[in-house]
Structures are given as C-alpha cells and as structure tokens.
C-alpha cells in the first residue's frame, strides 16, 4: 500500500482526493495546518471510508515540521500539494500573506522532498494562469497571461518554481490546472465548507435556495456570450479527485519526467444564467436573482480543452452538470441539519 502525502488534505478538493486515494488502495498521509479547514473534516472522511486516517497538523512554512513529517513516514512515494490560501479578494487586500504562505510552503516542501529523495509531486494549479485568453476554449499551449490577482500570481509563480526545480532532475511534476470544481461527495458527508461569504457561484446558488440569502447577484448581463452572462467550465470535485489519483500513478510509474501541465475541466462552458436554470431543473427550486453591473477582473468566457488529460491520463469526467448541482444542494441541506 503506497503512501502518498496530501498537503491541505482537509480542504475541499483535498478531502475528496483522500477518499479516492483510499478507495484506490493508497494510504494517504494527510497534512493540514487547520487555518482554512476544520478538524471535523477528518472525522467526516473517516465516516466515509470506515476507518481512522493518518493525520498530522503541520505548518508548511516551517521547514523543520516538514522534515520531521518525512522522517516519521519514510515510505512516502509521492506528494499531492493542495495547501494554499485561495481567496482572490483577500489576496488583493493582503498580497504579502499570499506570497509568503503559498510560495514559501511550496519551496519548503520541495527542499524537504529533495533531501528525502522523493521525486513525484502533483501540484494544484488553476485556470487563472490563462488570464483573459484570446481563444476561450483553452488548451495547455495557450499563453500565460498576467495574473488578475496575487492569488492567481502565486499559482503562476508556483508553476515556475516547480518547472525550474524539475529542470534540475530533482523532481517530476504534473501541474493540474483546474477550472471550476463544484459538487460534493454523494454521501453529503463532505463538500465545500464555507465560512462566511461564499467563494464561488454554486454555494451562492445553494445558500439562496436554502434561504440564507435573499437573492443571487449575477454580475454582468452585457458580455458577448449566449445570454450576456459570464461563461465558466464547471467540473465535479469527484472527477477532479480521480484525476489526481491517475496523475500520481502516472508519475510513480515514470511516465512523466521533469514538468508537465494538464487542464482539468468538463470541456464545456455554462453561463451563470444557465447554471441557475440547471439548478432549478435539478432541484425544482426557483432561484431569485438580480442582474447587476460587471465585476472588475471577471473574464467573459473561459473553458477547458481536455484532450491532453484524456490522452495522457486516460481521464474523462463522468459526472453531469445535474450531478454536480444535485450533490452540492444535498450537501447544503445536510449542513442545515448538522
């Protein structure tokens, strides 16, 4: 049973990936500093998998703590690196917080991996590296644009650090560029926990549906799209998690050397208004919304070309948009009764 270190393993995508790793026969070593995720997620994961998981509270910005972790678990064969601050608006207000945490944690992790001879790392990246692309159907060869936020810039710079380090042949890297992960585990036991203002569209929709919010604000109705609202690519978090299993297998088997990037999305774009209608069809619940002016920095349209993921990882999303929205709604309802 191969041990895989999962940093940020109690976060949204991390927790779902831990479950999928266990179901695929791996033993995840789950690391989190609990700054963004509650410890309760650990027990929720254990409820799903039916046994206790290995968890350590570690601060990645402290190199000694990472060294101690690798010393405790010398059989780790690969790393899936989720840990990062991720709020776009907060990063604009507190850029140094984001540059310090997201970059130093990655550098420390790589230094400790090199010292232990651990060569394989899957990096949690983002479609934000594409900025406002000329062609909204983005493939991995699209030019990297100036970042729209310090958060986005930490993903861009993180990839550059990994690429340069991989060029020394110290590590092999797959950087997975997510588009818009949504949904939750089918059990409704884990999902996207939100503390305060939601970070993404779908939690806004579900919180409006359950009555936490009076109405949904749709930012922009005059974009050059099918209905005037922004187009994004939404992908089920379980499909994203499964791609990480394939990615770490790909690295451990030596099929990618040095550095490569892969898009993870559905391959299709949905407008904000289409998402509202899809939620209403999936649940039968009407969502009140208001059309308001555009937000600065919003890209009109972006969605993934996933041909490379299909070719390299043999990965194709299995979940439909209806699955994503239904699972997100079921999880929202479970929180109300928790």
Secondary structure, 3 states (H helix, E strand, C coil): CCEEEEECCCCHHHHHHHHHHHHCCCEEEEEECCCCCCCHHHHHHHHHHCCCCEEEECCCCCHHHHHHHHHHCCCEEEEEECCCCCCHHHHHHCHHHHHHHHHHHHHHHHHHHHHHCCCEEEEEEEHHHHCCCCCCEECCCCCCCCCCCHHHHHHHHHHHHHHHHHCCCCCEEEEEEECEEECCCCCCCCCCCCCCCCCCHHHHHHHHHHCCCCCEEEECCCCCCCCCCCEECEEEHHHHHHHHHHHHHHHHCCCCCCEEEEEECCCCCEEHHHHHHHHHHHHCCCCCEEEECCCCCCCCECEECCHHHHHHCCCCCCCCHHHHHHHHHHHHHHHHHC
